[in-house]
Amino acid sequence: MERKNFACAFAPAHISGIFIIDIRKEALFSGSAGCGVCLDDGAVTEVRSAERTCVKINGTIAEAPTTMTAVKLLTSQPILVDTGLSIPEGSGFGASGAGAFSTALALNEALSLNLTLSEVAGAAHTAEVMNRTGLGDVTGQTFGGIVIRKKAGAPFTGRIDKIPCRDELISWVNFGGISTRSILSDDLKRKSINSAGKARLKELLKFPTLENFFQQSCAFAKEIELMNSKVRDAIEAVESAGGLASQAMLGNTVFAIDDNGALSEFGEVRKSRINNSGAHLL
């Protein structure tokens, strides 16, 4: 198959542990400060020329508004987007960002758009902000690992740092989704999130380690009161077993290190290593 008509790219899952909402007039300067971790699971997207633009997710035609917006920002040519997701949607894994970002990377290659990583990531970030499906996931997915977003904005526009880490194994159990859009449109909840987020990010920066990331993320999740009883019970079980756990933002998902089997009592346990490479062509 000709290189100019076909390309494939990967973007990792991104779990936000702490976030601070910062919406501005321009999408490139909007987003969130905070901290999150990337996983080896995520989105693998193939892009090829087509008679009309269509997005498939795990083999099924989907509306995929964030991916569609990213495509429209980059080209008017009709393309087929075929994304394989190894993560649940709407559950705090940054699935919409991973889908849009991997699509944008593959599209740049397939159509020889000759855009920089900043421009490609900026399109995916803008699409996320416009559709209110995420605020900081694409920034994390650009750099991989544990990314601290010190200032909101698109990748290379905001200000970031990273917590150096090995490819530790992360376990998780998913109890369902939370609507990101509904949370972002609730003024009282936004104030609560930003107050807690600022305090917990400050504490994380004092001791920027994987362990403190989990501790501050868990404290943040408790303070913003989005935990249901299953999430709370699962976190407490992991802690009782000697591990560390928190709630993925925004979703009813518990993610953990060293859960020592505690999560298995709550449902199907998935595992993935921390991804330090970030999004890239395949």
Number of C-alpha atoms within 10 A of each C-alpha: 7 8 11 15 16 18 23 22 23 27 34 39 35 35 28 28 28 32 29 28 19 16 17 13 7 12 19 21 21 24 31 27 26 27 31 30 28 33 28 24 20 29 29 27 30 23 26 22 18 13 9 9 16 16 21 17 18 15 11 11 12 12 12 15 17 24 27 20 18 27 25 14 16 18 14 9 13 15 22 19 29 22 27 18 22 15 20 17 15 21 24 31 28 34 27 26 34 30 32 32 37 31 33 30 30 27 31 22 21 22 20 12 13 11 14 11 17 13 18 25 27 26 26 34 31 26 29 28 25 18 16 18 24 28 32 33 34 35 31 30 35 25 20 25 27 29 26 26 26 19 19 26 30 30 27 15 15 19 15 20 13 19 18 12 13 13 14 14 15 20 21 24 21 23 17 13 16 18 14 19 13 11 16 18 11 10 10 10 16 17 14 14 22 21 16 21 28 17 14 26 25 14 15 23 14 9 12 17 16 18 15 17 28 23 18 23 28 22 18 26 22 15 16 17 11 19 18 10 9 15 24 19 15 27 24 17 21 23 19 13 15 14 19 23 30 30 32 28 27 25 26 23 26 29 28 25 21 17 23 16 13 20 24 15 11 16 12 11 16 14 16 17 16 23 27 22 16 21 28 18 14 12
